[in-house]
Amino acid sequence: MKRLYSIIRIAAIAAVLGSAMVSCEQEPTSSVAKAVLGDVTLMNFSASNPAAQTVTVYSDGDWHTTAPDWITVDPSTGNGVTTVTVTAANNTDSQGMLEPRKDTLIVSGNTLASRLLIFVNQEGDAYRNAQHMTLDKVAELADGKAFILDEATVVAVTSKGFVVNSGTTNVYIQSTESVKVGDVVSVKAVKGSPADEVTIKSSGTYTYPTPINLNEVIATYTASATDYVTVSGVVSGGNLLVTVDEVEYSVKQVDCPAELSISGLNGNKVDLTGYISGLLGAKMFGILTTAVKDNGPAVVPRPDKLLYAKWRFTATTMTAYQEFFGGTAGKPDATEGFGGLYVPSNVEGNGKIEYWQIDKTGIDTANKASRIIGGTGHPYVTGAWPGDYWQFSATDNYEYPAGTNLHIKFLTRVSATGQRYWMLEYFDGKDWKPADEYPISTETESGANASYNFIEPTANVAVECNWTLAAPCREPKFRMRCVANAQANDKGPLAAPNGGTCRIADNGDDGEDAGPVFEVTNAPEGGGGGIPAGTIVFEEDFEWLEPYATAANAPDDVTNNSVGSSPNIFTTAALQPILADLQTKGYGFIWGGKGLEWSTAEPDSGNGRTLYLQKNYLKFGKSDYSSGLILPALTALTSAANVELTFDWCWCMTGGSKPDIMTLTAAVSGGESTELTSAQPTAEDQTKLEWQHASVTINGATAETRITLRPTNSDPYVSNTRGQNRWYLDNIKIVTK
């Protein structure tokens, strides 16, 4: 198959940037060659009889060339302005085209910095020597190598491709082919480039493995494989902010289809599931998303009444909930989870009673696995088996803090042939723990060797438990789990699920009001209520700029205490995705300059659009032009709160340590402004670039509050005699006080 080899993305960005770098300072010219430029940075040649191409070289001194053996350069040395002819040899043999070729033609001056790089590519047959590979071999393959994958299953679909799985290996394939999860496909592709051919061989379903809990391993996780993970955090700036042991990490959705995007969920607690796509920067992971669970606002005011849910199971109330659980006829079902049916609290509160079962596919259930609402109104099940459990849960969307006390009470019983041995367990916010009031025992009957703490009787018995949360929890849970297949009538273990019943009961209309109750009895003040002190409502470390900074060879001025050439994000085509991401995250820009007032309107002159890329942070302003950043609204705030804004900044300098002596202003929409000074030395030849940590308290911030960071003066000549207000920004964080 013929294809033109496409250079990798990072090289493409670098090629564009090579001619788009904007320097804040100009170096003096010299007779020694310090610059070699050209009007071409990329050449593509056909495989057969390729036409010669030319490049005009501009140099202030002698230059020479270094070329691969299949490229001829004429002349190969020169001085000043020279037209150079570049010719490629044929890339064919008697059987047709050879594999595509790529390399770099270098036109060098007298220093390493004075080099013109021209990427040279030649057409070829990518699959001339391609091998049929298993998916694990594809995963090990280097970028740029062709492969033929005969069979793999699609396990995730993105906006620009899909993830395939074969056994334990996952690989991302770039493709515009319309596929869906469960499809079995074959693929012809060059690693790191869009697939040339995708064929759907069959369609079906896919059962996902148990995902790695990224929250539990994130501190040491290397993202070296395309692992299937789940991770929980708070959406901030369009990314998922994950805090573990007071260390903050970010998870960014990569190539995400619109229906799974979390960009509109800022301030919400969210669970993401999907495939890790790599480490995007320090403490930032990429994920190819397969599922999103929105758990609502991260900060919910403490309720006036603590969590309370109550049920009544009587013949007169059964119509209020039988449709949720299975009705009087029952719902035979052998699949795991039993279809997601539940009994809602029908007296007070927002609670659920669910019955979860193991997958009984392949077990002879004879349609005994059913859930039913009986004539007395009781929810009950048949066909119970070890691993099945009843689960009680309730939520008012408030995150109850560690130390919260909970209580549950309910009636239960089994029929004579129902399962006898169970484990009563509560969820403490992190783990399932045996109920404290019920000692654990081990049954030694044949077929019932299991730990248990509860024996189900054939007459109603009250279960009553109290427990304390060890960690914050938004949905407290309690369960009764079947642990053995022994019958209540002592007639030995069952060979298969039967028609024996297990129910959650009630004393009925004439008895004690003993329907299940699930409640919080006491919760510490301030733990998860209102807007607790220290809650992060906005954070930005700009680590997501890493791939662009690397491709652009963007400088790290502050670390190096030296001002380098920085690409302007507004005027460099390859950096437009950065601008789009900033706008998607909710940022805005503000402009000023000589004789100009501050304005959010984009300047008529392109010279006024000043926003430069550094190595994972931003630089603002240049001579005669000033600029600043407007932070996104604090949508994580559900009510007014006092917050603290912190960030790192410093002013710039010119040449031999000539400082841009300036102050910075943090202006709150509809509120006060705070002027911030720098401790950098002000004397020429003494100043240096070093981060200044700033802190500003903002009282009464709301979800609509926006904060602008900018030089105090728009007219640079007001603030310093050299007419420049240039500054750097990084590590923004806003937390409640």
N, C-alpha and C positions, 0 to 999 in steps of 0.2 A: 504494500500500500504506500502511495506517495504521500509525504507530508513535509511541510517546512518546519524545521525544528524551532520551537518558540523558546526564547531565553527565559530563564526563571524570573519570577516577579521582582525579586529584590534587585537583580541586575538591571531590569527594565527601569525601575524607579531610579537606580543610581545613574543610568545613562541619561535620563531626563534631567536629573539634578546636576549632572556634571556641567551643564551650560547654564544652570539657573541659580547658582550660588550667589548670594548677595553679601558683600563684605561691608561691615560697619566702618572699617578703616582701610586706607589705601597704602600699600607699601611703595616706597620710592623705586623708580626704575634704576637699572644698573646695566653695565656692559656685560655682566655675567648673566647667562640665560636663566631666568627664574620662572618663565611662563611659556608653555607650549599649548596652544589652543587649536581647534579645528572646527570646520563647519559640518562635520559628519562624525557621529559616534556609533553608528550601526550600519553594517553592510550585509545584505542577504544575496547569496549567489545561487544560481540554478545548478543542478547536478551535471548537466551535459552542456558543453560549449558555453560556459558562463561568460557573460559580458564583463569587460573591465569596468571598474568604477574609480572615481577620483575623489580626493579630499584636499581641501586647501588648508595647509598648515601655516599657522601664524606663530612666530617665535621671536624672542629678543636675543637670540644667540644660536649657537650650533645645536643641532638635534640629530639623532640617529634612530633607526627603527629596529625593533625585535618582532619577528613574525613566525608563525608556524610554518612547517615545511611545505604545506600545500598552498601557501600565499606568497606571491611575488610582489615586491614593492619597487617602484621606479620613480624618482631616485630614492635610495635608501638612507641618504644623509642630506643635510641641507642647512640653510641659515635664512632667517627672515621669513618672508611670505613665499611659499612654494606650492605649486600644484603637483600632487603626488598621485600616480596611477597605481591601483591595486588590482591584481589579477589572481583568480583562483584556478587551480588545476581541476580537471574533470574528476567527478566523484562517481565513476562508473567502472564496470568491468564487463566481461563478455555475457554475464547473466543479468545485467541491468544495474540499477543504482545500488551503491553501497549504503552503509548506515549514515545518517545525517552527521555533519561535523560542525563543531563550534569551537571557537578559540578567541584569543584577544591579540590584536595588532597594537603594539605600543610604540608611540613616538615620544622619545625621551629627550629632555634637555639635560642640564648639568646637575640637577638635584632630583631626589626622589619625588619631590612635590611637583616638579615641572614635567608632568607626563600627560600625554593625550592617549586615552584608552578608546580603541575602536573595536566593538564586538563584531566578529566576523562569523557568519553562519552559512552553511551550505546545505541545500536540499538533499534529501536521501530517502531511502526506504527504511523507516524505523524498525520494521519487522523482518528485515533481511536475515538477521541472526537471532531473532527473538525466540525464546524457549517457552514451552508450556510449563507453567509453574503452579504449585500449590500456594494457598494464600499466605502461609507462614514464610515461604520463600519470597513472595512479593513484598511482605513487610520488611524483609532484610535488604531488599534491593535498593541501590543508590538512585537518587534522582537523576533523570536523564536516560535511564535504561528502559528498553522496551520489554514488555512481557505479554503473555497470553494466559489468561486465567480461565480455566474451563468451567468452573462451577463454584459459586458461593451464594450465600443467602443475604438478601438486603435486610438490614436490621434497623436502619434509620435513614430518613430522607431529609435533605437540607435544600436550601434554595438553589444551590449550585452543584449538587451532587448527592452522594449517598454513602453510607457505611455498609460494608459487607463483612460477613462473619463465616468462618469455617472452623468449627471446633472451638478453640480458645483464642484464635487470632482475629483481630478486627483491623480493617484497612479502609481509609477514606478514598473514594473515587470521585474525581471531578467529572461531571457529565450533565448534559441537558436532557438526557433520555428520561421519559416519564416512567418511573418505577414506583413500587409501593412496598412497604414492609411485608416480608414473607415471600417476595419474588425470588426465584433462583435464577441467577444471571451468569453469563459468560462475558468476559471483558478483554478487549485489546487496547492497550494504552502504553504511553511512555510515563514512567513514574514521575510525579510532580507536575504533569500536564493534563489537560482535559482528555478523557478517553476518546479514542477514534471510533470504537465500535462497542456497543452494549447490546446483548441479545437476551431477551427474557425467555428462559427455557421452560419455566412452570411458575405457578402462583400458589400461595398457601398462606399459612400463618406462622408466626414466630413467637416462641415462649422465651422471654428474657431471663437471663440468669439473675441470681441475687446480686444486686449492685454493691460495689465497695462503698462504704460510708466515708465519704471524703472528709467530713468533719472530724472523724476519729483519727485519720492518718495524715492530715494535711500538713502538719509540721515537718514531716519527713518525706512527703510524697514527691517523687521526681518527675512525674508525667512523662516517663520514657516510653510508655506503651499506650495504645488506644484502649484504655480500660473503660469498662462500663461502671459508672459511679452514680451515686445520689448525693446531693449536698444541699444544706439548708442555710439560709441567711436572710439578710434584709437588702432589698433593692435600693441602690443609691447610684444616681447618675447613669442609670441604665444597666449597671453591672450588679452582680450579687456580692454583697459585702459579707464576709464570713469572719467572725471573731472567735478565736479559740485560745484560751489561756491568755487573754488580753493582747494577743497578737492578731493583727488584721490581715486578711487575704482577700483577693478579688477573683471572681469567676466571670469571664466574659463569654457571652454567647457568640459563637463563630458561625457564619454562614447559616443564619437561623431563619427558617420560614416564618412568615408574618404571624401565623396563628399560634406560634409557640414563643413569640417574643415577650420579654419582660420589660421592655422599654417604657411601657405605660404604667408600670406598677411601682414607681418610686415610693419608698416609705413602707412597702408591704413586706411581710414575712413570706418567703417563697421557698418551695422545695423544687430543685431542678434535678432531672435525671437525664443521663445521656452518656456520650462517649468523649473522653478527654482528647483534645486535639493538640495538646502540647503546653509548654510553659511559655507565656507571651511576654513575661517580664518578671521582675522580682516580685514574688508572692502573687502573681496573676496567672491563672490557668484559663485555657480555652476549653469550651465544651460544645459538642454537637448535640443539640437538645432533642430528646425523644418524648419528654413529658414535663409538664409544669403544673405545680399545685400552688395556687394562691391562697395563703392562710390569712389574708386580711391585713389591716394596718399593724405595723410592728408595735406601735404604741397605742393602747386602748385605755381610756379612762377607767379607773376602778369603779365597778358597779355599785349602785346604792345598796343593793341586796346581793349578798354573796351567792355563788352558784347553788342552785337547788332544782332538782328534777324529780317528778313524782308520777307514778303510773297507778291505775286501777284496772284490774282484770276481772270483770264481771260480765254476765250475760247481757246486761243492759248497755255496757260501754264497748263491747267488742266491735261494733260496727265502725267505731271511730278509728280503728287501726288495723283491722283484719286485711284490708287491701294492701297494706305495706308488707305484711309478713307471709301471706299465703292463703288467707281465707279459710273457709271450713273444709275445702276439698284437698288442701295441701298442695305443695309445689315440689314434686319429685325432681331431684337434681343431684348428680354425682360429681359436679365440678367443684374445684377448689373455691372456697369463699361463699358458695351456695347462692350465687347470683346477686349478692349485695342487698338482700331484703333486710328490713329491720322493723322493730316496734318503736314508734315515737312515744315520748312521754305525753300522756293524754290528760293530765291534770294540771301540771305546772312545769315550766322550764323547757329547755331545749336539750333533751337527752335521747339516747338510742339504746335499745337492747338488740344486739345482733347475734346471730349464730354463725360462726365461722367453722368450716369443715375442711379437712384435708382432701386432696384430690382422690376420689374413689374410682377413677377410671381404671378398669381392669379388676376391680374387686366385685364379687358377686353380691350386689346390693338388692337384687330383685325389686328394684324401685322402692326400697325401704327408706332411702335417704330423703326424708320429706320434712318440711316445716308446716305447721298447722296452727290455726286458731280454733280451739275446741268450743263446744257448746257452752261451757262455763266462762268463756272469754280468755282462758289461759293460753299463752303462746307455748307450744311444745314442739319437740322434734322426735322423729324416729330415725333409726339407723345410725345412732351415735357410734363413734369409733375413736380409739386413742389418737390424740392430736386435735380432735374437734374441741371447740370451746364456745361458751356463752360469754359475750362481752358487753359490759355496761359502760357508757361514756356520756359525758355532758360537756357543754361549752357555752359560755356567754361571750366568747372571743377575747376575754381578758386573760393575760398571761399571769397566772398565779405564781408567786415567787417561791423559792425554796423556803421550807418552814411552814408552808400552808398545811392545815389539818383537814382531812376528808373523812367521810363516814358513808357507809352503805348498809342497807338492810333490805332483805328480800326473802320470800318463801320459795322453796323448791322441793320437788320430789320426783321419783322415778316409778315406773311400773315394775312388777316383779322380774321381768326379763330385761329391764333397762340396765345401763352400765352403773356399776357401783362405786368405783374409785375415781376421785377427782382431786384437782389441785386448785385451791383458792389463791389468787395472786393479784397484787396491785402494781400499777405502774408508778414509779417514784419520780418521774420526769426524765430518767435516763434508762432504767432497766426494770424488768419485771421481777418482783420479789414475793416470796410466799407470805400470806397473811399472818401477822404476828399472833393473833388469837388462836390459831389452829396449828398444833404441833405436827411436824412431819413424821410420818411413819413409812415403813416399807412392808408391803404385803407379799407374802411368800406363797400364796396359792398358785397352783399350776396356771400358767398363762397370765398371771397378774403381777409379775415381779416389777414393781414400779414404786417410786416415791409418791406419796399422796398425803394430803392433810384433811381430806373430807370424804366421808362415806355418805352417799346419797341414800336416804330412807325411802320407804314406799308410802309414807304419810308426810304431810307438810312439815318442814322444819325451817326455822328462821336462821338465815345466815346474817351475821352482823360483824362488820370489820371497821377498824379505824386505822389510818396511816398518815404519814407525813411526807410531803414532797422533798426530795433531796436536790432537785433542780427545778428551774422555772418550767411551767407546763401550761399550755393553752387548752388542752383537751384531756382532763384527767380520765383514767380508765381503770376498770377492775374486771377480772375475768374468772370463770370457773372452767377448768380445762380437764377433759377426760384423759386419764393416764393408763387405763387398763381395760381389757375387754371382758372382765368377769361380771356375771349377772348379779343383781341384787338378791335373787332367791337362793344364792349359794349353790346353784346347780352347775357351776363350772364356767369356763370361758366359752365365748362364742366363736364359731368358726368364721362367721361373716356378719355384717350388720343385719339387725333384725327389726321387727316392728315394735320392740320395747320403747317406751316413751321416757322423755326427760323434759320437765316443764319448769317454767318460772310461774309461781302460783300467787293466789290471793285468797283471803278467807271468805270472799263473797259478800253480797249485799247485806246479809244478816249477821256477819261476823265482824271482827275487829277490822278497822281500816288499815289493812296490812299490805297494800300494794307496795312495790319496790320504791325506795327513796334513795337518791344519790345526791350528796351535798358536800359543800365546803362548810366546815364548822368554824374555822378561824383562819385568817390570813394576815401576815405581817403588813403593816402600813408601808406604802412607798416602794415595796419590792418590785411589783410589776404594774403598779397603778399610776394613773395620771401620766406624767412624762418624767420618769425617774432621772435624777441627776446622772450625768455621764452617758446618756443615750446619744449615740451618733446619729445626727439627722442629715449630715452631708459630709462626703469625703472625696478627695481627688488627689492622687499621687502622680498622675500622668504616666504611669508605667506602661500604659497601653500604646504609648508613642514609640516603644522600643523598636519594632520592625522598620518603621519609617526613619528613625534616627540612625539605625544601623545602615540602611540602604543609602541614606544621604550623607553618611560620614559626618553627621552633625556634631559640632564641637560640644565640649563640656567646659564652658568658660569658667564657671565658678570654681569647680574642682581644680582646674589647671591654673587659675589666677591669670588667665591670658585670654584676650578677646580674639576669637577666630571668625571665619566666614560662615554665616548661617543662612540657610534657605528661607525665604519668605513664604509662609504657608498660603498667603492670599494670592501670590503671583506665580507660584510654581505648580504646574499642572499635576505632577505626580503626587503632590501633597493635598490635593483637593479632598480625598477621603477623610483627612484629619479635620478639615473645616466642616465637612458634613457631619462627622461624629460629634464635634463640639456643639453644633447647632441642634442635633438630635438630643443631646444630653441637656439642652436647655440653656446653654451659655449665650451671652450676648456680648457686643463689643462697643466700645466708646472711643471717640476720636477727638484730638485737639491738635494745636500747632501754633506756629508764630502768628499772633494776631487773631487767633480763632478761639471761640468759646467751645466748651465740651459739647459734643453732640453724639447721638446714637445713629445718626444718618451716615451711611457709607460715604466717604469723601469722593468728590468728583474726580480728584486726581488720584491715580493709582499709587503715587508716591506716599499718600497719606495712610494707606492700608498697611500698617506695620505690625506684623506678628511673626516672629521667627522661631524656628525649631532648634532646640538644644537637645542634648542627650537626656531625654525623658523629662524635660521641663520646658518652659516657654520664656521667650524674651520679647520685650515690648519697646517700640519707639526707635527713632533714628534722628539725625540732625534735622531740626526745624519741625519735626512731627512727633507727637506724643500719642500713646494709645493705652487702653486699659481693658479690663475684663469684667463682665457682669455675670455673677454666679447664678446658677439656676434657683428657682423658687424653692423654699424649704418645705416641700410637700409632705415630708415625713411628720411634720408637726400637726397633731390633731386638735390642739388648742394652743392658746398663747403661752409662751414660755420664755424664760431668760436663757440665752445661749452664749457660748464663748466661741468666737472665731479665732483660729490660729492658722498661721501659714509662714513659709520661709520666703524671704526676698532679699535682694541687694541691688544697689545701683551699679551701673557700668562704669568703665573708664576708657580712656583713649591713650594710645601710644605709651609713653613712659609714665604710666600711672597718673594720668590726669583725670580726676574723678568727676562724674556727673553729680554734683552735689545737689540733692533733691530730697523732698519728703514725699511720702505716699499717703493717700487718703482712702479710708474705708467708709463709703457712703451708703447708708441704709435707706431703702425706698420709703419715703414718707417719714423718715426719722432723722437721727443725728448723724454727723460725720465726725470721724476721728482721724487726726493727723498723726502719722507715724514717722519717726526719725530713724536714721541709721547710725550705728556706732562705728562705721567704717572711717578710717582717717581721712581728713579733708585736704590735707596738704599734698601738693603734687609730688610725685616720686615716693610717697609714703602710703598712699591708699592701696588697697588690695581687694580682690573679689572674695567675699566670704558671706555665707548665709546669715541673715539676721532673722531671729525667730520673733514674730509679732503676735500679739494677743489683744483681742478687742471684745468687750462685753456688750451684748445687744439685748436690751430689755424689751419684753413684750413682743418677741418675734412670732410670726404666724406662718401658715402654709403659703401665704402670698408674698412673704418678705423676700426681697432680693437685695444683694449686697454688691456694690461696685468697688473694685480696686483700681486706682489710677494715680498718676502723679498729681500732686496737689494743684499745680498750675498747668493750664493748657498752653499758655505762651511760654515756651522754654526759656526765653530771655529774661523772664521775671525771676526764675528760680536759680539760674546759674549763668555765669558770664560766657560760657561756651555754647549756649543754645542747644543743649541736649538733655532730655529726660529719658534715659534708657535704663531699663530695669528687668530683673529676672524674678520668676515666680514658681513656687513648687509647694507640695505637701499641704494642701488646704484641708482643714477639718473644722466642722461645727458640731459642738456637743451641748446638750442641755446642762444648766447649772443647778 
